[in-house]
Amino acid sequence: MAAASQRSPTSRLQRRDSQGRPPQDGYGVYTYPNSFFRYEGEWRGGKTHGRGKLLFKDGSYYEGEFVDGEIMGEGCRLWVSSGNTYSGQFVLGEPQGHGTMKYKAGGCYEGEFSRGLREGHGYLVDQDGQVYQGSFHNNRRHGRGQMAFQNGDKYDGDWVRDQRQGHGVLWCADGSTYEGQWHSDVFSGLGSMVHCSGVSYRGMWINGHPVAQATRTVILGPEVMDVAHSASFTLRVELQQDNGEVAESEDGRVLKISAGVRYVQLPAYSEVSFFKVDEDSQELPIQTPFGFECISYPLSSPTSGGPELSATPESASTDSPLPKGDLEVTMVSNALCDQEDTPGSLSAGGGMTRCPEDCRRVERGQAQFTDVWLGPPPPGYHPIPFLDSKHEKASSRPRGSLGPGRMTPTVRDPPAGSRPDGAAKAEPVTAAFPGEYVIIIRDVTNPPFLGRVLPTAFKHLRVSLKGMGQQPHIPGEGPQASN
């Protein structure tokens, strides 16, 4: 009896285990009859109760609190099949309440659980490092929540079954923002976007695309604009939808104006036939929708001290002569002027940079270019005036023949003595010669709004002399002859 009384509690538990009965009270080890479970821990009344560790044959385990034979309370669980681990509250063997789940594939979740699933409010970091904080239902993001995406985008709004749906705000990494309705994870319904380029759109969206967005640029006015020699003109531009309606939902696109002159012209259309360009010029002709090509031609704009061009100023008189000495020639280029901040970019202070004078920002689908002037021919452009036979008959000036039916004026020297050396002094050219030109409007929004650049718009422009029967003024010839 003395020897039996000196046995340890462990030896007694082992004896009971060998007899196939679980321990009744205290600490004990028990392997269940199916041999899949093994328990080490506290017992009460023959049931697991208190703290213990339940081991599974595949290597999984639970360690924590037990109540009356059930996993209940605080504990930690490892699933070998998935590699996931959970620590937190349990009810009847399943995670329920508040806890933390760590996923073998990467990421973790901390928040509320119900029957082993994410349910309620929680904080989820997925395997890509994306972070969601908000409501969950049936293991999915559902309800109100905020998400920080891998690409830097951030979203705050409604979710339905792991997709953005309802109302929400998206802040894009590039600075663009969208606020409005969502469906199936894309913009859908009424919403507003402010693009990083400065373009804004307010209206309906379907499947991530604006319904009433602009698809083309249209220069208003007659098919061919007639402009008097040495006169300014105004251009009104509309952004239109596919159905021809003005895209009033759009603001902020940057439109750039430039000009071209007909590369090879026919006398039947104009007194000016073509420009001879120096051989070293590398410029390629621009194809127009009017059946001819053009080469770039400069526009003039007011200098500082003159009236500054804006989107909607008072229109200047189209009959006023071009002022001398108050213009600077700006050569047309296909890109915006080389600046560190291009039009449409956002400055450090959050404001948009100012557009160059040859650009306008669209307001409610419309823009206006006022006080537009065609400047004098640039260096390397040599106008060759050709006259039709009707002008040849009306003119009293001598001409030298250049072929049947075409004559070219000869340039006369001024009377001797007009200069000390007797040489002729040519008058400065301050405006474009009469002829056919093209106005070009390009969408230079940077970066392009929703990745799309609107097609270039063209307007046929005809510059003519003031008054009937007047002939082109040839520099150095003196007063113009009239019929």
GIWO-V925168 format. One record per residue. N is the residue number from 1. PHI is phi in whole degrees, 0 to 359 (* if undefined). Layout:
# GIWO-V925168
n: (N & N)
phi: (PHI & PHI)
This chain:
# GIWO-V925168
n: (1 & 2 & 3 & 4 & 5 & 6 & 7 & 8 & 9 & 10 & 11 & 12 & 13 & 14 & 15 & 16 & 17 & 18 & 19 & 20 & 21 & 22 & 23 & 24 & 25 & 26 & 27 & 28 & 29 & 30 & 31 & 32 & 33 & 34 & 35 & 36 & 37 & 38 & 39 & 40 & 41 & 42 & 43 & 44 & 45 & 46 & 47 & 48 & 49 & 50 & 51 & 52 & 53 & 54 & 55 & 56 & 57 & 58 & 59 & 60 & 61 & 62 & 63 & 64 & 65 & 66 & 67 & 68 & 69 & 70 & 71 & 72 & 73 & 74 & 75 & 76 & 77 & 78 & 79 & 80 & 81 & 82 & 83 & 84 & 85 & 86 & 87 & 88 & 89 & 90 & 91 & 92 & 93 & 94 & 95 & 96 & 97 & 98 & 99 & 100 & 101 & 102 & 103 & 104 & 105 & 106 & 107 & 108 & 109 & 110 & 111 & 112 & 113 & 114 & 115 & 116 & 117 & 118 & 119 & 120 & 121 & 122 & 123 & 124 & 125 & 126 & 127 & 128 & 129 & 130 & 131 & 132 & 133 & 134 & 135 & 136 & 137 & 138 & 139 & 140 & 141 & 142 & 143 & 144 & 145 & 146 & 147 & 148 & 149 & 150 & 151 & 152 & 153 & 154 & 155 & 156 & 157 & 158 & 159 & 160 & 161 & 162 & 163 & 164 & 165 & 166 & 167 & 168 & 169 & 170 & 171 & 172 & 173 & 174 & 175 & 176 & 177 & 178 & 179 & 180 & 181 & 182 & 183 & 184 & 185 & 186 & 187 & 188 & 189 & 190 & 191 & 192 & 193 & 194 & 195 & 196 & 197 & 198 & 199 & 200 & 201 & 202 & 203 & 204 & 205 & 206 & 207 & 208 & 209 & 210 & 211 & 212 & 213 & 214 & 215 & 216 & 217 & 218 & 219 & 220 & 221 & 222 & 223 & 224 & 225 & 226 & 227 & 228 & 229 & 230 & 231 & 232 & 233 & 234 & 235 & 236 & 237 & 238 & 239 & 240 & 241 & 242 & 243 & 244 & 245 & 246 & 247 & 248 & 249 & 250 & 251 & 252 & 253 & 254 & 255 & 256 & 257 & 258 & 259 & 260 & 261 & 262 & 263 & 264 & 265 & 266 & 267 & 268 & 269 & 270 & 271 & 272 & 273 & 274 & 275 & 276 & 277 & 278 & 279 & 280 & 281 & 282 & 283 & 284 & 285 & 286 & 287 & 288 & 289 & 290 & 291 & 292 & 293 & 294 & 295 & 296 & 297 & 298 & 299 & 300 & 301 & 302 & 303 & 304 & 305 & 306 & 307 & 308 & 309 & 310 & 311 & 312 & 313 & 314 & 315 & 316 & 317 & 318 & 319 & 320 & 321 & 322 & 323 & 324 & 325 & 326 & 327 & 328 & 329 & 330 & 331 & 332 & 333 & 334 & 335 & 336 & 337 & 338 & 339 & 340 & 341 & 342 & 343 & 344 & 345 & 346 & 347 & 348 & 349 & 350 & 351 & 352 & 353 & 354 & 355 & 356 & 357 & 358 & 359 & 360 & 361 & 362 & 363 & 364 & 365 & 366 & 367 & 368 & 369 & 370 & 371 & 372 & 373 & 374 & 375 & 376 & 377 & 378 & 379 & 380 & 381 & 382 & 383 & 384 & 385 & 386 & 387 & 388 & 389 & 390 & 391 & 392 & 393 & 394 & 395 & 396 & 397 & 398 & 399 & 400 & 401 & 402 & 403 & 404 & 405 & 406 & 407 & 408 & 409 & 410 & 411 & 412 & 413 & 414 & 415 & 416 & 417 & 418 & 419 & 420 & 421 & 422 & 423 & 424 & 425 & 426 & 427 & 428 & 429 & 430 & 431 & 432 & 433 & 434 & 435 & 436 & 437 & 438 & 439 & 440 & 441 & 442 & 443 & 444 & 445 & 446 & 447 & 448 & 449 & 450 & 451 & 452 & 453 & 454 & 455 & 456 & 457 & 458 & 459 & 460 & 461 & 462 & 463 & 464 & 465 & 466 & 467 & 468 & 469 & 470 & 471 & 472 & 473 & 474 & 475 & 476 & 477 & 478 & 479 & 480 & 481 & 482 & 483)
phi: (* & 296 & 294 & 292 & 288 & 270 & 292 & 284 & 302 & 295 & 295 & 293 & 296 & 296 & 294 & 295 & 298 & 293 & 273 & 84 & 249 & 288 & 299 & 268 & 217 & 89 & 262 & 200 & 240 & 215 & 254 & 287 & 302 & 282 & 61 & 275 & 247 & 218 & 239 & 231 & 159 & 273 & 230 & 210 & 61 & 81 & 236 & 296 & 201 & 110 & 259 & 191 & 226 & 255 & 253 & 253 & 296 & 279 & 105 & 291 & 201 & 231 & 225 & 163 & 268 & 233 & 224 & 51 & 85 & 244 & 287 & 206 & 112 & 273 & 190 & 227 & 227 & 238 & 253 & 293 & 298 & 258 & 83 & 279 & 232 & 226 & 226 & 157 & 271 & 233 & 224 & 53 & 86 & 241 & 301 & 204 & 109 & 254 & 191 & 231 & 248 & 250 & 260 & 297 & 290 & 123 & 91 & 203 & 227 & 232 & 164 & 267 & 233 & 215 & 54 & 84 & 247 & 294 & 206 & 104 & 264 & 199 & 232 & 242 & 243 & 274 & 293 & 268 & 88 & 285 & 241 & 236 & 227 & 164 & 269 & 231 & 213 & 54 & 77 & 245 & 293 & 203 & 111 & 265 & 194 & 242 & 226 & 249 & 272 & 298 & 278 & 101 & 290 & 227 & 227 & 223 & 171 & 271 & 228 & 223 & 48 & 73 & 235 & 290 & 204 & 113 & 248 & 195 & 239 & 244 & 254 & 276 & 297 & 277 & 104 & 285 & 225 & 225 & 226 & 160 & 273 & 229 & 207 & 53 & 76 & 229 & 299 & 200 & 113 & 275 & 199 & 232 & 238 & 247 & 282 & 296 & 281 & 103 & 283 & 234 & 225 & 232 & 166 & 276 & 232 & 225 & 52 & 86 & 240 & 292 & 287 & 254 & 282 & 288 & 239 & 206 & 251 & 234 & 268 & 288 & 118 & 295 & 300 & 235 & 273 & 260 & 234 & 289 & 302 & 65 & 239 & 274 & 211 & 242 & 242 & 250 & 237 & 237 & 265 & 242 & 277 & 298 & 275 & 90 & 282 & 292 & 279 & 291 & 282 & 256 & 223 & 98 & 301 & 259 & 250 & 245 & 260 & 211 & 219 & 217 & 241 & 303 & 287 & 226 & 245 & 260 & 300 & 294 & 255 & 202 & 292 & 273 & 274 & 194 & 252 & 274 & 250 & 305 & 295 & 280 & 287 & 259 & 289 & 267 & 298 & 259 & 281 & 247 & 280 & 262 & 89 & 216 & 260 & 223 & 243 & 299 & 221 & 283 & 256 & 254 & 223 & 299 & 275 & 298 & 108 & 264 & 294 & 281 & 289 & 221 & 289 & 219 & 274 & 295 & 287 & 278 & 296 & 277 & 253 & 285 & 290 & 289 & 291 & 271 & 76 & 236 & 231 & 234 & 272 & 247 & 291 & 284 & 225 & 273 & 234 & 290 & 301 & 289 & 227 & 295 & 255 & 279 & 304 & 97 & 281 & 262 & 281 & 298 & 278 & 94 & 265 & 277 & 289 & 285 & 287 & 298 & 294 & 269 & 234 & 223 & 264 & 283 & 236 & 51 & 79 & 225 & 212 & 218 & 249 & 248 & 53 & 274 & 234 & 273 & 282 & 290 & 302 & 286 & 303 & 94 & 258 & 242 & 291 & 245 & 286 & 241 & 245 & 288 & 296 & 294 & 285 & 298 & 292 & 281 & 275 & 257 & 276 & 294 & 228 & 254 & 290 & 239 & 141 & 298 & 79 & 231 & 230 & 236 & 295 & 260 & 269 & 271 & 281 & 291 & 305 & 302 & 95 & 290 & 230 & 307 & 268 & 81 & 281 & 284 & 250 & 286 & 286 & 293 & 270 & 246 & 210 & 291 & 287 & 303 & 159 & 253 & 230 & 226 & 261 & 239 & 243 & 246 & 274 & 246 & 304 & 227 & 287 & 303 & 294 & 54 & 76 & 237 & 258 & 291 & 300 & 291 & 254 & 233 & 225 & 283 & 236 & 244 & 263 & 234 & 287 & 285 & 87 & 285 & 83 & 285 & 253 & 301 & 279 & 262 & 307 & 90 & 267 & 97 & 299 & 284 & 276 & 227 & 284)
